[in-house]
Amino acid sequence: MLAPKGIQLGHVPGGIPEVTPEDIAGAMRHLDALEMELLRVKYVGDGPHKLFDLVKKRVRCDHDLTHGVADRVTVQALQDVVGVNRCQSCLGTKEAMLDGVMVVCPDCQGSGVYYVKGGHQHHVDRVVRWLSGVEFEALRKVQEFSF
């Protein structure tokens, strides 16, 4: 061990060579509530209810929309950013049970995909861009503070 070839220069024994979940948890303390919820829903699989409320509040404030329209815009934007735009009625199967009969899903018209109806896609696009920026900043903070 003490022979000249027994010591590897540049090698420091011990320690953990990769980022651990504890490192990431410690770095996440630097995030605000929205950033934290977005990462938890997207990467950990937590339920989206708190994130939905945070985003809807911002959507209503910034876009001056009614509750119903703000709900649809928020749902669509979160589906675009956090996961697939799977229809919530048929869960992407394209069919739904209506009065005991299997029919083409009336909400997605058999596409399996949910889109906001009523010409509000421009609001969805703005919210998606905003949420993508929030996600980018949150990931930047986690990376910065986890090393």
N, C-alpha and C positions, 0 to 999 in steps of 0.2 A: 504494500500500500504506500509506503514512503519511498519506494524506489522511483527513479526519474520517470519511468513509463507508467507508474501507478496513479499519477495525477493527471486528470484531463483538464487542460487549460480551457477556460471559458465555460466550464460546467459548474454550476452551483447546485449541490445536492439539496434535496428536499423541496418543499413548496408544491404548488399545484400549477401545472403548465397551462391550463385553460380557464376560461371564465366559468364560474360556477353559478348555480341558481341563486346562491346567497349574494354573489357580486351583483347580479341583476336586480335582486330585491333591494339591495342597498342603494343602487343607482336610481331606482324608481322613486325614491323619496324626494327627488328633485323635480318631479312632475306635478303639474296642477291636476285638478280633479278630472277635467275633460281628457287630458292626455292619458292619465292613469286608466280611466274607464275604457277608452278606445283601445289601448294595448291589451287590457285584460279581456275584453270581448273578442278581439281579433286573434290574439296569440295564445290565450290561456283557455278560452272557451267559456268564460263566464256569461251569465245571462245579460241581455242588452237593455234591461228595463231602466237602469239608472242612466246609461248612456243615451237612451232614447229621450228621457226627460231633459237632460242637459242640452242635447242638440235641438230638440223641439223649441226650447225656450229661446235659443239663439235664432232659429229660423223664424219664429213669430216676431221677434224683435227686429231683425234685419230686413225681412221681406214683407212685413205687414199683411200677413195671410190669416184667414179664418182658421179656427181650430181644426176642422176637417181637412182642409187643404194642407195645413202645416203638418198634420199627421201623415198624410200620404207622401208629401215631399220628404219628410224625415225618414219614413220607412224605406222609400226608394233609395235615398242617399246612403243610408246605413247598409242596405243590401249591396249597393255598388261598392262601398269601401270595405266593409267587413266580410262579405261573403258573396255568394251567388244571388242573383235576383230570382230566387225560387218563389213561385206563387205560394202564398201562405194558406190559401184555401185548399188546394189540391196537393201541396207539397211537391210540386213538380211532376206529378203523375199524369197530368192533363185531363183527368177525369175526377168527377165529384159525385157523391151520393146525394140525390135530390128526391125526396119523397119515396125512398126505398129503391130508386132506380139509378143505375150508374149512367151519368150523362157527361157530355163535354163540359169541362169546368166553365161556369159562366163568368168567373172573374178574370181568367187569363185567355178565354176563348180557345182553350185547348193547346196553348203554346207551352204551358208549364212555367212560364216566366211572367213575373209581375212588373208592370210598368205603370207609372203615374198617368192617370187619365185627366183630360181637361186642359191640356196645353200648359202644364206647369213644368215641363222638362227643363226649361231655362233656369228655374229655381233649383231643381235637383242638381243640374250641372254646377251651379255656383256653390252649393253646399258640398258637393263631392270635391271640388277643388279646394275649398276651405278645409275640409276634413283630411284630405291628403296632405295638406301643409301641416296640420296639427300632428298627424302621424309621423311625418318626416322629422319635425322638431322634437317630438317625444323620443324617437329612436336615436336621434343625434345626442340628446341628453343622456340616454341610457348608455350609449357607447362611450361618451366622454367620461362619465363618472364610474364606469365599471372596470376601467383599467388602471 
